[in-house]
Amino acid sequence: MPLTLTHPGWDPVAVRLGPLQIHWYALMYLLGFVIAYVLLRRRLHHPPFDRISKPRPWVGDDVENLLIASIVGVMVGGRLGYCLFYQPGHYLTYPLEMFFLWEGGMSFHGGAIGVTLALLMFALRAKRPFLEVTDLLVPAVPLGLAAGRIGNFINGELWGRPTAVPWGMIFPMADSTPRHPSQLYQFALEGLLLFVLLWAYARRERALGEVSAFFLVGYGLFRFIAEFFREPDDFLGLLSFNLSMGQWLSIPMVMAGLLLWAVSRRRGVHAPSGVSDRAIEEQDADGDAPEAGGEPEVENDSATSEESNGGVDGELVAEPTPTEEAASGSKEAESDMEERSGG
């Protein structure tokens, strides 16, 4: 008989403290931010962030402020994105329900837009290039997404399409039909695999914006693939060309990533703000290069002296000073007077 898996049906509430309920999904969000914090602190030791000096070096406080901005962007953008992308009619009719976060409903693409705006504001306030900020952040994002997909699986939501594969799983909250455990597919693709590829790619020196472009293309591509196994939202179904809303939102993400990657590659590998000046200072300290504005070195001081003093056959001839010339002239005049008086 074929193996039949059934979703365990875990309680989505992890902790109950009287009227307070803490859901597993919220804990997964928290875990994702903790992982991001640890990874970003590690990123500060990777090039080029370990050498940036202008407007000031990156420090741990910058990571904390960056994460706070990202959390606000994810929560606001993710919720508004879900309301506007997936059920605009309902939430325009009942706008107060946009604030009912406990009822669920978050959009990654909306969260990405929210984070982008939050990072732009962070970059302006910190006076750092926007792409320098995003290049620092994005390698830590996939593991946060992986934690979120585990939360989806625990809740038994966002299940997959019907399937006959041996690992098909029955989600009792949906029906009794074996389905793809698409949450785990997304956990593996958008989370673990994307993290491994992106982290390895970001360890080497890259052009400004190239790491961010890799993330946009990688996530958009993996999300597009995973959507083929994920059940579309029942209030939307499949849209044009039998693509889901998630796939349609991933297409411009991939296109934007390809464009950014092409522009970054055309610029070539170069250091973000402050790195080039720092490298010059290090070279000057080591004596590898002369200081700007310094006097050029003289290769042969003796030859130069000989030429200026009229050297003959390698011997130096001293030129008379003005005092000596005056004394010589006085002696010649005295000798001339003596000759005249004697004559």
Secondary structure as the mmCIF struct_conf table of DSSP 4:
data_model
#
loop_
_struct_conf.conf_type_id
_struct_conf.id
_struct_conf.beg_label_comp_id
_struct_conf.beg_label_asym_id
_struct_conf.beg_label_seq_id
_struct_conf.end_label_comp_id
_struct_conf.end_label_asym_id
_struct_conf.end_label_seq_id
STRN STRN1 LEU A 5 THR A 6
BEND BEND1 PRO A 12 PRO A 12
STRN STRN2 VAL A 13 LEU A 17
TURN_TY1_P TURN_TY1_P1 GLY A 18 PRO A 19
STRN STRN3 LEU A 20 HIS A 23
HELX_RH_AL_P HELX_RH_AL_P1 TRP A 24 ARG A 43
TURN_TY1_P TURN_TY1_P2 LEU A 44 HIS A 45
BEND BEND2 HIS A 46 HIS A 46
TURN_TY1_P TURN_TY1_P3 PRO A 47 ARG A 51
BEND BEND3 LYS A 54 PRO A 55
HELX_RH_AL_P HELX_RH_AL_P2 GLY A 60 PHE A 85
TURN_TY1_P TURN_TY1_P4 TYR A 86 TYR A 86
HELX_RH_AL_P HELX_RH_AL_P3 PRO A 88 THR A 93
BEND BEND4 TYR A 94 TYR A 94
HELX_RH_3T_P HELX_RH_3T_P1 PRO A 95 PHE A 99
HELX_RH_3T_P HELX_RH_3T_P2 LEU A 101 GLU A 103
HELX_RH_AL_P HELX_RH_AL_P4 PHE A 108 ALA A 126
TURN_TY1_P TURN_TY1_P5 LYS A 127 LYS A 127
HELX_RH_AL_P HELX_RH_AL_P5 PHE A 130 LEU A 137
HELX_RH_3T_P HELX_RH_3T_P3 VAL A 138 ALA A 140
HELX_RH_AL_P HELX_RH_AL_P6 VAL A 141 ASN A 155
TURN_TY1_P TURN_TY1_P6 GLY A 156 GLY A 156
BEND BEND5 LEU A 158 LEU A 158
STRN STRN4 GLY A 160 GLY A 160
STRN STRN5 PRO A 162 PRO A 162
BEND BEND6 VAL A 165 VAL A 165
TURN_TY1_P TURN_TY1_P7 PRO A 166 TRP A 167
STRN STRN6 MET A 169 ILE A 170
TURN_TY1_P TURN_TY1_P8 PRO A 172 ALA A 174
BEND BEND7 SER A 176 THR A 177
STRN STRN7 PRO A 178 ARG A 179
HELX_RH_AL_P HELX_RH_AL_P7 SER A 182 GLN A 186
HELX_RH_PI_P HELX_RH_PI_P1 PHE A 187 LEU A 193
HELX_RH_AL_P HELX_RH_AL_P8 LEU A 194 ALA A 202
TURN_TY1_P TURN_TY1_P9 ARG A 203 ARG A 203
BEND BEND8 ARG A 204 ARG A 204
TURN_TY1_P TURN_TY1_P10 LEU A 208 GLY A 209
HELX_RH_AL_P HELX_RH_AL_P9 GLU A 210 ALA A 226
TURN_TY1_P TURN_TY1_P11 GLU A 227 PHE A 229
STRN STRN8 ARG A 230 ARG A 230
HELX_LH_PP_P HELX_LH_PP_P1 GLU A 231 ASP A 233
TURN_TY1_P TURN_TY1_P12 ASP A 234 LEU A 236
HELX_RH_3T_P HELX_RH_3T_P4 SER A 240 ASN A 242
HELX_RH_AL_P HELX_RH_AL_P10 MET A 245 ARG A 267
BEND BEND9 VAL A 269 VAL A 269
TURN_TY1_P TURN_TY1_P13 SER A 273 GLY A 274
HELX_RH_AL_P HELX_RH_AL_P11 VAL A 275 ASP A 286
TURN_TY1_P TURN_TY1_P14 GLY A 287 GLY A 287
BEND BEND10 ASP A 288 ALA A 289
HELX_LH_PP_P HELX_LH_PP_P2 PRO A 290 GLU A 291
TURN_TY1_P TURN_TY1_P15 ALA A 292 GLY A 293
HELX_LH_PP_P HELX_LH_PP_P3 GLY A 294 VAL A 298
BEND BEND11 GLU A 299 GLU A 299
HELX_RH_AL_P HELX_RH_AL_P12 ASP A 301 ASN A 309
TURN_TY1_P TURN_TY1_P16 GLY A 310 GLY A 310
STRN STRN9 VAL A 312 VAL A 312
TURN_TY1_P TURN_TY1_P17 ASP A 313 GLY A 314
STRN STRN10 GLU A 315 GLU A 315
HELX_LH_PP_P HELX_LH_PP_P4 ALA A 318 THR A 321
HELX_RH_AL_P HELX_RH_AL_P13 PRO A 322 GLY A 342
#
